Amino acid sequence: MSKFPDLKNPIHFIATLGGIGKIPIAPGTWGSVFAFLVFIYISHYVDMLIVVILSIPFSIWICEKASI
């Protein structure tokens, strides 16, 4: 398996957040910054409990598909 997944595959694109998860320096930090910005934006429009309930099964599914 290559170190960098094919981002033309939509599953890998979503799982790595468009490649942010593959940045060589502090990928988790950049992913957290992006997630925080999304949180700030979404929190004005949607109840966060709904977002959490919907995002957990989606995240599990996406990670499972990307690992195959």
C-alpha positions in Angstrom: 0.0 0.0 0.0 1.3 3.4 -0.9 1.9 6.0 1.8 -0.4 8.5 0.1 -3.8 7.3 -0.9 -5.4 8.1 -4.3 -7.4 11.3 -3.6 -9.3 10.8 -6.8 -11.1 8.1 -4.9 -14.0 9.9 -3.0 -13.6 7.6 0.0 -10.0 8.4 0.5 -10.7 12.1 -0.2 -13.3 12.2 2.6 -11.3 10.0 5.0 -8.2 12.2 4.7 -10.3 15.4 4.6 -9.1 16.3 1.2 -5.5 15.3 1.9 -5.2 17.3 5.1 -4.7 14.1 7.1 -1.6 13.4 5.0 0.3 16.6 5.6 3.7 15.6 6.8 3.9 18.2 9.6 1.2 18.0 12.3 -1.6 16.4 10.3 -3.8 16.0 13.4 -3.4 19.7 14.3 -4.5 20.8 10.8 -7.4 18.4 10.9 -8.4 19.8 14.3 -8.2 23.4 13.0 -10.4 22.5 10.1 -12.9 20.7 12.4 -13.0 23.7 14.8 -13.8 26.0 11.9 -16.6 23.7 10.7 -17.8 23.5 14.3 -18.0 27.3 14.6 -19.9 27.6 11.4 -22.3 24.7 12.0 -23.0 25.6 15.6 -25.0 28.6 14.5 -27.4 26.5 12.4 -27.7 23.0 13.9 -28.0 21.5 17.3 -24.6 19.8 18.0 -26.2 16.6 19.4 -27.7 16.0 16.0 -24.3 16.5 14.3 -22.6 14.1 16.7 -25.3 11.4 16.3 -25.1 11.6 12.5 -21.3 12.0 12.2 -20.3 9.0 14.3 -21.9 6.2 12.1 -20.7 8.1 9.0 -17.2 8.3 10.3 -17.1 4.6 11.2 -18.3 3.7 7.7 -15.9 6.0 5.9 -12.9 4.7 7.9 -13.9 1.1 7.3 -14.2 1.7 3.6 -10.8 3.6 3.4 -9.0 0.9 5.2 -9.9 -1.8 2.6 
